[in-house]
């Protein structure tokens, strides 16, 4: 298939649905890692095409959702300082901190700007040498190359008033953390295709082998996901635990080597706290020592911020596949897109937002 419409074909979707029904004999629980996949599943009703024995649970694959509350509060504190231009992608502006969000800072006179690329932030810094310009560098491996390039470009252009507030996270350590938790229900993964476009899928082989679990790199269209489910269920039914690539039109085993090179030049792997989940060792990216002069946490002294999640929010359990959004007592009530308590309700990739917008209250 060559065109996107082919991956949205009802006939092709139903053909894979029939294949899945034909091979399924046992109960299986699969987790899609990416929030984009979650939205496709909920929006298009993919679960209704599956046998009742197959359960889909939603993983921690929304970068906005897993950005820790303390980092959000640091961003708000920095953005509130005089002489600062704080830049971010738009999806971070309404993510709630402990008491407010970045949009509130903007409403109160803070210079908070939406940009479409971190390189835009570098140019803003060059054009405003009297200001300190910060870019909120959030995301999985997918967005890391552009953020690394922004730092490299700032150094090349000798732009000294630019920095990033980094909250990058890595997918494979999160998968391992879930599988080793002792409470995980997951028996197979649909891995995030866009992450693997950058990183390839070499890192998944040891995980599949260690935990005897199939991992299928999967795209984001309905036919992609149904084919990925078919491949994962086929492995489970046959007693196999391998890494397979459904998304071969975009993903190679080695990934994008030049992108990996720039990531490794600018960033090093660090421990990272995941919102709602906790600290996962070696699961994030932080600036290397030689680039620490571009680190907003080093430049701005906002003190030791430590905050707790709202007791009403069960986003951590949702992102670990232990519960679904509609099982939260605050879902659609105290927590809704206009007044979100947790990040999964406000993010365009959040599972709670998907359930709310597409009216999914139960399987």
C-alpha positions, 0 to 999 in steps of 0.5 A, a space after each residue: 500500500 502506498 497512500 494513507 487512504 489505504 490504511 483507513 480502508 474499511 474493507 482492509 480493517 474488516 479483513 484483519 478483524 476477521 483474521 484476528 477472530 479466526 486465530 484467537 482462542 485465549 484471553 490476551 491483554 495488549 498495550 499500545 504505547 503511543 497516545 496517537 494510537 490510543 486516539 485512533 483506537 477510540 475514535 474509530 471503534 477498533 475495540 468493537 472489531 476485536 474478539 471479546 477475549 482481547 483487551 487493549 490497555 493504554 500505555 504511558 506514550 503521551 509525552 505531555 501526560 508523563 511530564 512531571 508536575 514538578 517540571 511543570 511548576 518549574 516552567 511556570 516559575 521561570 515563565 513568570 520571571 521578568 525578562 524571560 520569553 518562555 516558548 513552548 509547543 501549544 499542547 503544554 500551555 494548558 497542562 495543570 501545574 500544582 496551582 495554575 498553568 502556563 496559559 495563566 502566566 500568559 494571561 497575567 502578562 508573562 511573555 509566553 509564546 507558542 512556537 512550531 519548532 525549537 529553532 523558532 525559539 533560537 531565532 527569537 533569542 537572537 532577535 531579543 538579546 536583552 531577554 532570556 529565551 527558554 524552550 520547553 523541551 518535552 517529548 520522547 525520542 521523536 522530538 529529541 533530534 530537533 531539540 538537540 539541533 536547537 542547542 547545536 544551532 544556538 552554539 553555532 550562532 553564539 546565541 547565549 541567551 537561549 536555553 531549554 527546560 528538558 523533560 525528555 523521556 525514553 520508551 524502552 525503560 518505561 516498558 521495562 518498568 511496567 513489565 517488572 512492576 509485578 502488577 502489569 497485565 500486559 502480554 504484548 506491546 504495540 510499540 510507537 512507530 514514530 519513536 522507532 522511526 528515529 531510534 529503530 527497534 534494536 532496543 526491544 529485542 532484549 525486552 522481548 527475550 527477557 520478559 517473553 513478550 511479543 513487541 510489534 512496531 505499529 503505525 497510527 492508522 486503523 489498518 496499521 493498528 489492526 494489523 499490529 494486533 493481528 501480528 501480536 496475537 498470532 505470536 501469543 497464540 503460537 507461543 512466540 515472543 519476537 520483535 516484528 515491524 508492521 510499520 516498515 514503510 517508515 521504520 527500519 531496524 537501525 532507525 535514523 542514524 544521523 538523528 541518533 548522532 545529534 541526540 547523543 552529541 547533545 544529550 546523555 541518558 539520566 534518571 527521570 521522574 514520570 508523572 503519575 508513575 514515579 522515577 524510572 532509572 535511566 529513562 530520560 535525556 539531559 544535557 551533557 556537561 559541555 552543554 549545561 550552559 543551555 540548561 534552564 534548570 542550571 540558569 534559573 534558580 527556582 528552588 527545590 520544587 516538590 509537589 504531589 498529584 491531586 488525590 482525585 487523579 488516577 492517571 498513573 494507573 491509567 498509563 500503566 494499563 491498570 485502569 481505564 479513564 472512565 474508572 476514575 471518579 473525577 472523569 467528566 466531572 471534576 476533571 474535564 477538558 475545560 478544567 483538567 485535573 490530570 494531563 491525560 485530560 488536556 493533552 491531544 494524545 491523552 487517553 482521558 481526552 480520547 475517552 471524553 471527546 469520543 464518548 467512550 464510557 465502557 468497552 
